[in-house]
């Protein structure tokens, strides 16, 4: 886990004009890693990052049973979440929210 990671840009913006009435409801990514030294599980660890709009604007929802992260890697995770939020903000909000 100590290897440095840099967030690569996520580009979902359409290359062609988006059809009328099409909205992005949510954006979800799941990241996986090996167990840390204190985790007795054998399946590894994963964290789910969701960008959703509950009607008041986009927010990030992170969920995991266990995700060990070193302080140096927290900037990477924050950059990924910010990039996902920025990508979702390019789409108009869903009228259903």
NUDREN-108096 format. One record per residue: residue number from 1; residue in three letters; x, y, z of N, C-alpha, C, O in turn. Coordinates in steps of 0.2 Angstrom, whole numbers, padded with zeros to 4 digits. Each point is the difference from the previous one (the first is absolute). Last residue first. Layout:
NUDREN-108096
@nr: NUM	rest: ALA	nu: X	nv: Y	nw: Z	cau: X	cav: Y	caw: Z	cu: X	cv: Y	cw: Z	ou: X	ov: Y	ow: Z
...
//
This chain:
NUDREN-108096
@nr: 97	rest: UNK	nu: -0174	nv: 0068	nw: -0045	cau: 0003	cav: 0001	caw: 0007	cu: -0004	cv: 0006	cw: 0003	ou: 0002	ov: 0001	ow: 0006
@nr: 96	rest: UNK	nu: -0005	nv: -0009	nw: -0028	cau: -0004	cav: -0005	caw: 0004	cu: 0003	cv: 0002	cw: 0007	ou: -0003	ov: -0003	ow: 0005
@nr: 95	rest: UNK	nu: 0011	nv: 0014	nw: -0025	cau: -0006	cav: 0002	caw: 0002	cu: -0004	cv: -0004	cw: 0006	ou: -0004	ov: 0002	ow: 0003
@nr: 94	rest: UNK	nu: 0031	nv: 0000	nw: -0007	cau: -0005	cav: -0004	caw: -0002	cu: -0007	cv: 0003	cw: 0002	ou: 0000	ov: 0002	ow: 0006
@nr: 93	rest: UNK	nu: 0022	nv: 0013	nw: -0011	cau: -0003	cav: -0004	caw: 0005	cu: -0006	cv: -0004	cw: -0003	ou: -0003	ov: 0002	ow: -0004
@nr: 92	rest: UNK	nu: 0023	nv: 0005	nw: -0013	cau: -0005	cav: 0003	caw: 0004	cu: -0003	cv: -0005	cw: 0005	ou: 0000	ov: -0006	ow: -0001
@nr: 91	rest: UNK	nu: 0026	nv: 0005	nw: -0006	cau: -0007	cav: -0002	caw: -0002	cu: -0005	cv: 0003	cw: 0003	ou: 0001	ov: 0002	ow: 0006
@nr: 90	rest: UNK	nu: 0022	nv: 0001	nw: -0001	cau: -0001	cav: 0002	caw: -0007	cu: -0007	cv: -0002	cw: -0003	ou: -0001	ov: 0002	ow: -0005
@nr: 89	rest: UNK	nu: 0009	nv: -0008	nw: 0028	cau: -0002	cav: 0007	caw: -0001	cu: -0001	cv: 0002	cw: -0007	ou: -0003	ov: 0005	ow: -0001
@nr: 88	rest: UNK	nu: 0013	nv: -0026	nw: 0006	cau: -0007	cav: 0000	caw: 0001	cu: -0003	cv: 0007	cw: -0001	ou: -0006	ov: 0000	ow: -0002
@nr: 87	rest: UNK	nu: 0029	nv: -0002	nw: 0003	cau: -0003	cav: -0003	caw: -0006	cu: -0007	cv: 0000	cw: 0000	ou: -0003	ov: 0001	ow: -0005
@nr: 86	rest: UNK	nu: 0015	nv: 0006	nw: 0024	cau: 0000	cav: 0005	caw: -0006	cu: -0003	cv: -0003	cw: -0006	ou: -0003	ov: 0004	ow: -0004
@nr: 85	rest: UNK	nu: 0005	nv: -0018	nw: 0023	cau: -0005	cav: 0006	caw: 0001	cu: 0000	cv: 0005	cw: -0006	ou: -0006	ov: 0002	ow: -0003
@nr: 84	rest: UNK	nu: 0022	nv: -0019	nw: 0003	cau: -0006	cav: -0003	caw: -0002	cu: -0006	cv: 0005	cw: 0001	ou: -0004	ov: 0001	ow: -0004
@nr: 83	rest: UNK	nu: 0026	nv: 0005	nw: 0010	cau: -0001	cav: 0000	caw: -0007	cu: -0006	cv: -0003	cw: -0002	ou: -0003	ov: 0002	ow: -0005
@nr: 82	rest: UNK	nu: 0008	nv: 0000	nw: 0028	cau: -0001	cav: 0006	caw: -0003	cu: -0001	cv: 0000	cw: -0008	ou: -0004	ov: 0003	ow: -0003
@nr: 81	rest: UNK	nu: 0009	nv: -0023	nw: 0015	cau: -0007	cav: 0002	caw: 0002	cu: -0001	cv: 0007	cw: -0004	ou: -0005	ov: 0001	ow: -0002
@nr: 80	rest: UNK	nu: 0027	nv: -0009	nw: 0000	cau: -0005	cav: -0004	caw: -0004	cu: -0007	cv: 0002	cw: 0002	ou: -0004	ov: 0001	ow: -0005
@nr: 79	rest: UNK	nu: 0021	nv: 0009	nw: 0017	cau: 0000	cav: 0002	caw: -0006	cu: -0005	cv: -0004	cw: -0005	ou: -0003	ov: 0003	ow: -0005
@nr: 78	rest: UNK	nu: 0006	nv: -0009	nw: 0028	cau: -0004	cav: 0006	caw: -0001	cu: 0000	cv: 0003	cw: -0007	ou: -0005	ov: 0002	ow: -0002
@nr: 77	rest: UNK	nu: 0018	nv: -0021	nw: 0006	cau: -0007	cav: -0002	caw: 0001	cu: -0004	cv: 0006	cw: -0001	ou: -0005	ov: 0000	ow: -0003
@nr: 76	rest: UNK	nu: 0028	nv: 0003	nw: 0004	cau: -0002	cav: -0003	caw: -0006	cu: -0007	cv: -0002	cw: 0000	ou: -0004	ov: 0002	ow: -0005
@nr: 75	rest: UNK	nu: 0013	nv: 0007	nw: 0024	cau: 0000	cav: 0005	caw: -0005	cu: -0002	cv: -0003	cw: -0007	ou: -0004	ov: 0003	ow: -0004
@nr: 74	rest: UNK	nu: 0008	nv: -0017	nw: 0022	cau: -0006	cav: 0003	caw: 0001	cu: -0001	cv: 0006	cw: -0005	ou: -0006	ov: 0001	ow: -0002
@nr: 73	rest: UNK	nu: 0026	nv: -0015	nw: 0005	cau: -0005	cav: -0002	caw: -0005	cu: -0007	cv: 0003	cw: 0001	ou: -0004	ov: 0000	ow: -0005
@nr: 72	rest: UNK	nu: 0022	nv: 0003	nw: 0021	cau: 0003	cav: 0003	caw: -0007	cu: -0005	cv: -0002	cw: -0006	ou: 0000	ov: 0004	ow: -0005
@nr: 71	rest: UNK	nu: -0004	nv: -0012	nw: 0028	cau: -0001	cav: 0007	caw: -0001	cu: 0002	cv: 0003	cw: -0007	ou: -0003	ov: 0004	ow: -0002
@nr: 70	rest: UNK	nu: -0005	nv: -0030	nw: 0003	cau: 0006	cav: 0004	caw: 0003	cu: -0001	cv: 0007	cw: -0001	ou: -0004	ov: 0002	ow: -0005
@nr: 69	rest: UNK	nu: -0015	nv: -0022	nw: 0007	cau: 0003	cav: 0005	caw: -0004	cu: 0006	cv: 0003	cw: 0003	ou: -0001	ov: 0002	ow: 0006
@nr: 68	rest: UNK	nu: -0019	nv: -0024	nw: -0006	cau: 0006	cav: 0003	caw: 0003	cu: 0003	cv: 0005	cw: -0004	ou: 0002	ov: -0002	ow: -0006
@nr: 67	rest: UNK	nu: -0027	nv: -0009	nw: 0008	cau: 0005	cav: 0003	caw: -0005	cu: 0005	cv: 0004	cw: 0003	ou: -0001	ov: 0005	ow: 0003
@nr: 66	rest: UNK	nu: -0023	nv: -0022	nw: 0001	cau: 0007	cav: 0002	caw: 0003	cu: 0004	cv: 0003	cw: -0006	ou: 0000	ov: -0004	ow: -0006
@nr: 65	rest: UNK	nu: -0023	nv: 0001	nw: 0004	cau: 0000	cav: -0004	caw: 0006	cu: 0007	cv: 0002	cw: 0003	ou: 0000	ov: 0000	ow: 0006
@nr: 64	rest: UNK	nu: -0012	nv: 0018	nw: -0022	cau: 0005	cav: -0006	caw: 0000	cu: -0001	cv: -0003	cw: 0007	ou: -0001	ov: 0003	ow: 0005
@nr: 63	rest: UNK	nu: -0007	nv: 0020	nw: -0021	cau: -0002	cav: -0005	caw: 0004	cu: 0005	cv: -0006	cw: 0000	ou: 0002	ov: -0001	ow: -0006
@nr: 62	rest: UNK	nu: -0009	nv: 0029	nw: 0000	cau: 0005	cav: -0005	caw: 0000	cu: -0002	cv: -0005	cw: 0005	ou: -0002	ov: 0001	ow: 0005
@nr: 61	rest: UNK	nu: -0008	nv: 0021	nw: -0020	cau: -0002	cav: -0005	caw: 0005	cu: 0005	cv: -0006	cw: 0000	ou: 0001	ov: -0003	ow: -0006
@nr: 60	rest: UNK	nu: -0005	nv: 0031	nw: -0002	cau: 0004	cav: -0006	caw: -0001	cu: -0002	cv: -0005	cw: 0006	ou: -0001	ov: 0002	ow: 0006
@nr: 59	rest: UNK	nu: -0014	nv: 0019	nw: -0020	cau: 0005	cav: -0002	caw: 0006	cu: 0003	cv: -0007	cw: -0001	ou: -0003	ov: -0004	ow: -0004
@nr: 58	rest: UNK	nu: -0013	nv: 0026	nw: -0010	cau: 0004	cav: -0007	caw: 0000	cu: 0004	cv: 0000	cw: 0007	ou: 0002	ov: 0005	ow: 0003
@nr: 57	rest: UNK	nu: -0026	nv: 0008	nw: -0005	cau: 0007	cav: 0001	caw: -0003	cu: 0004	cv: -0007	cw: 0001	ou: -0002	ov: -0004	ow: 0004
@nr: 56	rest: UNK	nu: -0020	nv: 0007	nw: 0004	cau: 0003	cav: 0006	caw: 0002	cu: 0007	cv: 0001	cw: -0003	ou: 0004	ov: 0004	ow: 0003
@nr: 55	rest: UNK	nu: -0018	nv: -0023	nw: -0007	cau: -0005	cav: 0006	caw: -0001	cu: 0003	cv: 0006	cw: 0002	ou: -0002	ov: 0005	ow: -0002
@nr: 54	rest: UNK	nu: 0014	nv: -0026	nw: 0003	cau: -0006	cav: -0001	caw: 0004	cu: -0005	cv: 0006	cw: -0001	ou: -0005	ov: 0000	ow: 0004
@nr: 53	rest: UNK	nu: 0026	nv: -0012	nw: -0018	cau: -0003	cav: 0007	caw: 0001	cu: -0007	cv: -0002	cw: 0004	ou: -0004	ov: -0003	ow: -0003
@nr: 52	rest: UNK	nu: 0030	nv: -0010	nw: 0000	cau: -0007	cav: 0000	caw: -0001	cu: -0003	cv: 0007	cw: 0001	ou: 0004	ov: 0005	ow: 0003
@nr: 51	rest: UNK	nu: 0020	nv: -0021	nw: -0005	cau: -0002	cav: 0007	caw: -0001	cu: -0008	cv: 0000	cw: -0002	ou: -0002	ov: -0003	ow: -0005
@nr: 50	rest: UNK	nu: 0020	nv: -0017	nw: 0017	cau: -0006	cav: 0002	caw: -0004	cu: -0001	cv: 0008	cw: 0000	ou: 0001	ov: 0003	ow: 0006
@nr: 49	rest: UNK	nu: 0018	nv: -0025	nw: 0000	cau: -0001	cav: 0007	caw: 0000	cu: -0006	cv: 0002	cw: -0005	ou: 0000	ov: -0002	ow: -0006
@nr: 48	rest: UNK	nu: 0011	nv: -0020	nw: 0021	cau: -0005	cav: 0002	caw: -0005	cu: -0001	cv: 0008	cw: 0000	ou: -0001	ov: 0002	ow: 0006
@nr: 47	rest: UNK	nu: 0021	nv: -0022	nw: 0001	cau: -0004	cav: 0006	caw: 0002	cu: -0004	cv: 0002	cw: -0006	ou: 0002	ov: 0001	ow: -0005
@nr: 46	rest: UNK	nu: 0012	nv: -0025	nw: 0015	cau: -0002	cav: 0005	caw: -0005	cu: -0004	cv: 0006	cw: 0003	ou: -0003	ov: -0001	ow: 0006
@nr: 45	rest: UNK	nu: 0022	nv: -0022	nw: -0001	cau: -0004	cav: 0006	caw: 0002	cu: -0003	cv: 0004	cw: -0006	ou: 0004	ov: 0000	ow: -0005
@nr: 44	rest: UNK	nu: 0005	nv: -0028	nw: 0010	cau: 0002	cav: 0007	caw: -0002	cu: -0005	cv: 0005	cw: 0003	ou: -0005	ov: -0002	ow: 0003
@nr: 43	rest: UNK	nu: 0004	nv: -0022	nw: 0000	cau: -0003	cav: 0002	caw: -0006	cu: 0002	cv: 0007	cw: -0002	ou: -0002	ov: 0002	ow: -0005
@nr: 42	rest: UNK	nu: 0007	nv: -0015	nw: 0026	cau: 0003	cav: -0003	caw: -0006	cu: -0002	cv: 0003	cw: -0007	ou: 0003	ov: -0002	ow: -0005
@nr: 41	rest: UNK	nu: -0002	nv: 0010	nw: 0034	cau: -0004	cav: -0002	caw: -0006	cu: 0004	cv: -0003	cw: -0006	ou: 0006	ov: 0002	ow: 0000
@nr: 40	rest: UNK	nu: 0001	nv: 0009	nw: 0021	cau: 0001	cav: -0007	caw: 0000	cu: -0004	cv: -0003	cw: -0006	ou: 0000	ov: -0006	ow: -0001
@nr: 39	rest: UNK	nu: 0013	nv: 0030	nw: 0007	cau: -0007	cav: -0003	caw: -0002	cu: 0001	cv: -0007	cw: -0001	ou: 0004	ov: -0002	ow: -0004
@nr: 38	rest: UNK	nu: 0014	nv: 0018	nw: 0010	cau: -0005	cav: -0001	caw: 0005	cu: -0006	cv: -0003	cw: -0002	ou: -0005	ov: -0002	ow: 0005
@nr: 37	rest: UNK	nu: 0022	nv: 0008	nw: -0021	cau: 0003	cav: -0005	caw: 0005	cu: -0004	cv: -0001	cw: 0006	ou: 0001	ov: -0005	ow: 0003
@nr: 36	rest: UNK	nu: -0013	nv: 0012	nw: -0026	cau: 0005	cav: 0003	caw: 0004	cu: 0003	cv: -0005	cw: 0005	ou: -0003	ov: -0005	ow: 0001
@nr: 35	rest: UNK	nu: -0009	nv: -0002	nw: -0025	cau: -0001	cav: 0001	caw: 0007	cu: 0006	cv: 0004	cw: 0003	ou: 0006	ov: 0000	ow: -0003
@nr: 34	rest: UNK	nu: -0011	nv: 0005	nw: -0023	cau: 0002	cav: -0006	caw: 0004	cu: -0002	cv: 0001	cw: 0008	ou: 0000	ov: 0006	ow: 0001
@nr: 33	rest: UNK	nu: -0014	nv: 0007	nw: -0020	cau: 0007	cav: 0000	caw: 0002	cu: 0001	cv: -0006	cw: 0004	ou: -0005	ov: -0003	ow: 0003
@nr: 32	rest: UNK	nu: -0014	nv: 0019	nw: -0020	cau: 0002	cav: -0007	caw: 0004	cu: 0007	cv: 0001	cw: 0002	ou: 0004	ov: 0002	ow: -0004
@nr: 31	rest: UNK	nu: -0027	nv: 0015	nw: -0004	cau: 0008	cav: -0001	caw: 0000	cu: 0001	cv: -0006	cw: 0004	ou: -0003	ov: -0001	ow: 0006
@nr: 30	rest: UNK	nu: -0019	nv: 0012	nw: -0020	cau: 0002	cav: -0005	caw: 0006	cu: 0007	cv: -0001	cw: -0001	ou: 0003	ov: -0002	ow: -0006
@nr: 29	rest: UNK	nu: -0023	nv: 0021	nw: -0002	cau: 0006	cav: -0003	caw: -0002	cu: 0002	cv: -0004	cw: 0006	ou: -0001	ov: 0002	ow: 0006
@nr: 28	rest: UNK	nu: -0021	nv: 0013	nw: -0017	cau: 0003	cav: -0004	caw: 0005	cu: 0006	cv: -0003	cw: -0003	ou: 0001	ov: -0002	ow: -0006
@nr: 27	rest: UNK	nu: -0021	nv: 0022	nw: 0002	cau: 0007	cav: -0002	caw: -0003	cu: 0003	cv: -0004	cw: 0006	ou: 0000	ov: 0002	ow: 0006
@nr: 26	rest: UNK	nu: -0027	nv: 0007	nw: -0014	cau: 0006	cav: -0001	caw: 0005	cu: 0006	cv: -0002	cw: -0003	ou: -0001	ov: -0003	ow: -0006
@nr: 25	rest: UNK	nu: -0018	nv: 0012	nw: -0007	cau: -0003	cav: -0001	caw: 0007	cu: 0005	cv: -0001	cw: 0005	ou: -0001	ov: 0003	ow: 0006
@nr: 24	rest: UNK	nu: 0000	nv: 0010	nw: -0030	cau: 0004	cav: -0005	caw: 0003	cu: -0003	cv: -0001	cw: 0008	ou: 0001	ov: 0005	ow: 0003
@nr: 23	rest: UNK	nu: -0015	nv: 0001	nw: -0027	cau: 0004	cav: 0003	caw: 0006	cu: 0004	cv: -0006	cw: 0003	ou: -0001	ov: -0005	ow: -0001
@nr: 22	rest: UNK	nu: -0015	nv: 0012	nw: -0022	cau: 0004	cav: -0005	caw: 0003	cu: 0004	cv: 0004	cw: 0005	ou: 0003	ov: 0005	ow: -0001
@nr: 21	rest: UNK	nu: -0019	nv: 0006	nw: -0014	cau: -0003	cav: -0004	caw: 0006	cu: 0004	cv: -0005	cw: 0003	ou: -0002	ov: -0003	ow: 0005
@nr: 20	rest: UNK	nu: 0009	nv: 0010	nw: -0029	cau: -0004	cav: 0004	caw: 0004	cu: -0004	cv: -0004	cw: 0005	ou: -0002	ov: -0006	ow: -0001
@nr: 19	rest: UNK	nu: 0026	nv: -0001	nw: -0010	cau: -0007	cav: 0000	caw: -0001	cu: -0004	cv: 0004	cw: 0005	ou: 0001	ov: 0000	ow: 0006
@nr: 18	rest: UNK	nu: 0025	nv: 0005	nw: -0011	cau: -0004	cav: -0004	caw: 0004	cu: -0008	cv: 0000	cw: -0002	ou: -0002	ov: 0006	ow: -0001
@nr: 17	rest: UNK	nu: 0024	nv: -0001	nw: -0015	cau: -0005	cav: 0003	caw: 0004	cu: -0004	cv: -0005	cw: 0004	ou: -0002	ov: -0005	ow: -0003
@nr: 16	rest: UNK	nu: 0027	nv: -0002	nw: -0002	cau: -0006	cav: 0002	caw: -0004	cu: -0005	cv: 0003	cw: 0004	ou: 0000	ov: -0001	ow: 0006
@nr: 15	rest: UNK	nu: 0018	nv: -0007	nw: 0005	cau: 0004	cav: 0002	caw: -0006	cu: -0005	cv: 0003	cw: -0005	ou: 0002	ov: 0004	ow: -0005
@nr: 14	rest: UNK	nu: -0005	nv: -0005	nw: 0033	cau: -0002	cav: -0003	caw: -0007	cu: 0004	cv: 0003	cw: -0006	ou: 0002	ov: 0006	ow: 0000
@nr: 13	rest: UNK	nu: 0006	nv: -0009	nw: 0026	cau: -0003	cav: 0005	caw: -0004	cu: -0001	cv: -0003	cw: -0007	ou: 0005	ov: -0003	ow: -0003
@nr: 12	rest: UNK	nu: 0007	nv: -0007	nw: 0022	cau: -0006	cav: -0003	caw: -0002	cu: -0004	cv: 0005	cw: -0005	ou: -0005	ov: -0002	ow: -0003
@nr: 11	rest: UNK	nu: 0030	nv: -0002	nw: 0015	cau: -0003	cav: 0004	caw: -0005	cu: -0006	cv: -0004	cw: -0003	ou: 0000	ov: -0005	ow: -0003
@nr: 10	rest: UNK	nu: 0020	nv: 0007	nw: 0023	cau: -0005	cav: -0004	caw: -0002	cu: -0004	cv: 0004	cw: -0005	ou: -0002	ov: 0006	ow: 0002
@nr: 9	rest: UNK	nu: 0029	nv: -0005	nw: 0007	cau: -0007	cav: 0003	caw: -0002	cu: -0005	cv: -0005	cw: -0002	ou: 0002	ov: -0005	ow: -0003
@nr: 8	rest: UNK	nu: 0017	nv: -0002	nw: 0020	cau: 0000	cav: 0001	caw: -0007	cu: -0007	cv: 0003	cw: -0001	ou: -0005	ov: -0001	ow: 0003
@nr: 7	rest: UNK	nu: 0021	nv: 0001	nw: 0020	cau: -0007	cav: -0001	caw: -0003	cu: 0000	cv: 0002	cw: -0008	ou: 0002	ov: 0005	ow: -0001
@nr: 6	rest: UNK	nu: 0019	nv: -0016	nw: 0016	cau: -0003	cav: 0006	caw: -0002	cu: -0007	cv: -0001	cw: -0004	ou: -0001	ov: -0005	ow: -0003
@nr: 5	rest: UNK	nu: 0019	nv: -0008	nw: 0022	cau: -0005	cav: 0000	caw: -0005	cu: -0002	cv: 0007	cw: -0002	ou: 0000	ov: 0004	ow: 0004
@nr: 4	rest: UNK	nu: 0021	nv: -0019	nw: 0010	cau: -0004	cav: 0007	caw: -0001	cu: -0004	cv: -0002	cw: -0006	ou: 0001	ov: -0003	ow: -0005
@nr: 3	rest: UNK	nu: 0006	nv: -0016	nw: 0023	cau: 0002	cav: 0003	caw: -0006	cu: -0004	cv: 0006	cw: -0002	ou: -0006	ov: 0001	ow: 0002
@nr: 2	rest: UNK	nu: 0004	nv: -0015	nw: 0018	cau: 0004	cav: 0006	caw: 0001	cu: 0002	cv: 0003	cw: -0007	ou: 0003	ov: 0005	ow: 0000
@nr: 1	rest: UNK	nu: -0016	nv: -0026	nw: 0005	cau: -0004	cav: 0006	caw: 0000	cu: 0004	cv: 0006	cw: 0000	ou: -0002	ov: 0006	ow: -0001
//
